[in-house]
Amino acid sequence: MRNLAKLLIWVAGISPLGFACAPSPAVGGGGAGAGGSGAAAGTLGGIASGGRAVGGAPAGGAGASTSGGEAGSPAGSGGVAAVAGTGNGGASAGSGNGGGGGASGGTGGATACAGATTLKDAGSCTNRLIGVALTNRHLDEPEFAAAALQFNYVTPEDEMKWDVTEPQQGTFTFAEGDAIVEFAEANGMKVKGHTLVWHNQLPSWLDALNEAQLRAALKAHIEGVMAHYAGRVIAWDVVNEAFDDDGSLRSSIWSQKLGQSFIEDAFRFARAADPNVKLYYNDYDIESAYAKADSVYEMVKDFKQRGVPIDGVGMQMHTRTTDEDPPVPELIVNLDRLLALGVEVVLSEMDVRYCADGTDEKQKKRFHDIVAACVARSGCGAITIWGITDRYSFLNDRTDLQCAGSLPPRPLLWNDDYQKKPSFDGVMDALLGR
């Protein structure tokens, strides 16, 4: 982000990485305290990274709060307290013995939040970005575009992947991604880039490269794409799905030619390319008690110990109406242990597909319970739904993931005719603490 823009954002009271502050009806500007262990809580429960607090107050100290207000909900792992719309604004949070989150607060913010009619407004009550995956193919549909305005955070489904952005070596094409970013900017939405390094949707020219050439191409691609979107994207999924289901490193062109070091290299290249964005590792099935979740946890722990730049983990959260993959208690365990490492966690690709016994009410409850687990932890800073209408869900073409027999997956918040489903109300209720 450009220095001037960064300064203006700080003056306006918004975190430097672009996350919106709490609604204004609560009195006071609201600050954030940082706990003695170096994990800082900012307007989005900022995270300490390499001695700096990302999106929050400076790390360190003893839970000092810059301006009044009690946290409105209990702290999650690491003592980070979620922000609720308190009467005096602001939030104090601590880590270890550095401070704590209270359960009390004034009524000004609560009143404002009770009147929220959009998902983004409900999310702002606890300083969360509420996101959606968008694709250019449907932005010209008025109903699609109108539903998108429920959100304030956008992830392009395909428009920033390697085969789109660099189809020939050294030749970058950004028109597809630019269209998504321009839509977001025109509607006051933030953008997360997705994704810089993945084993799918790669151009064929990579196959002919040797080890040294492939590493150089990785660096050049990250630099080229991130330079183009500098100041317009607040976060990146740097590496996507690098581990297999059994927790081993996934076999791909990256692991075969570069070994596991490609993950670390990608994060270091990304931080050098843009020091102002958040850098995430993104994967599926890391929410449950699986070997993959353990592998990702150990990788993040190692990165934090060695100073490899990583700001957060995206739990994709493609799940089902039954309480499995993940059971909510297992999700909470994985959320808490990652947060305790000093990284943010986001729910990055959420949908809830029907199984054979799926019902609207089961789907509503599943959305509610998972979102509520995130809302209870300020370090869980964003929730992204992977699409708008059931009509266009990627799951419609994935029979291996439907688990519903002859039934369509119907995994999203709007039905085929753009009618809000009970699942929409489940998400809204969770965001508002109901």
C-alpha positions, 0 to 999 in steps of 0.5 A: 500500500502506498505510504500516503494511503497508509497514513490516511487510513491510520488517520481515518481509524481503519487498520493499515491492511484495510479492515473496517472498524466497528460501526460508528453509533458506539461512542468513541474511537476505540483502541486495542490493547496488546498482551505481554506475550507479543500477540496484539489485538487491533480492530480485527484482533491484529497479529504479531509478526516479526515484532510488528502488529499487523492490523492492530496496536503495537505488540508487547506491553501489559494489555494497555488499551488506547481508549475505553471500552470492554471487549464484548465477548470472551477471548479465544485462544491466546487471550484475544478478545472479540470486539462487540459494539460497546457503548464507549467504543474500543476494545481491550485485549490481552495475551497471557497475563497482559489483559483480558476480554470482558463480557460487559459493554454498553448498549450503543453498538448493540443497538446499531447492530440489531438493525443490521440488514446486510451481512457486511453490516452485521460483520462490522459489529465485531470488526470482521470482513464478510467475503464472497467469491466472485467471477466475471462470468456473472457480474453483468447479471443484476441479481448476482451483482445486487447480492454481491453488495451484501459483502465487503470482501471479495476473492476472485474465483479464477481470475488471478490464477497462474494460467490466467495471469501469465499464460506465456512466460513473462507475458502477464494478462490482468484484464480478468482480475482487474474487472473483479478489483474494479467492481470491488473498488466501485462498491467499497469492497476489499480484495484478497488475491487468490492464488499465487502458487497452486498445483492446478490451473498452471500454464503448460510452459512451466513443465519444461523448466528445470529446478533453477528455472522453475524457482526463478519463474516462481519468483518472477510470477509472484513479483509481477502479479503482486506489483500489478495489484499493490495497493489494491489488494489487502491480502494474498493466498500465497500458497494453496493446498500444498499438502495431501490428505494424509499430511504429506507434501502433495506431489506437484511440479513444485514439490517434485522439482523444488521440494518443500522449500517452495512454500517458504520461498513463495512467502519470502518472495511475496513479502519482498514483493509487497511488505504491506499485504497479509500473506496466507496459507490456504487449504481444505480439510485442515479444520478437523483432527486430520494429519493434514491439519497437524502438518499445516500447524507444524509448518506455521509453527516452524515459520513463526519460529524462524521468521518466515513471513506468514500472517494467517491461515485460510481454512477453506471450510467446504463442509456438509450439513451433518456435524462432520468434516469438521465437527465444531469442537474439532474446528475450535481446537484447530482455530485456537492452536493456530491463533496461539501461534500468533497468526490470523485465521480466516474461513476462506471458502465456506459452503455447506453442501447437502448430504442425503439427509440434508435439510434447510434447517440443518444447513442453516444450523451448520452455517450458524455454528461454524460462523459463531465459532469464528465470531467468538475469536477476534483473531478469526478475522474474515469469513468468505462464502464460496459463491452467491447462488446455488446455480453457479456453485463449483460443486455442481460439477464436482460429483466427488464432493456432493455426497447427496446422491441424486440431490444437487449440493445447494451449498450457498446462501441464495437458491437458484432463483436468487431467493435468500435461504434459511442459511442466510439467516443462520449466518446473520444470526451468528454474526449478531451473536444470536 
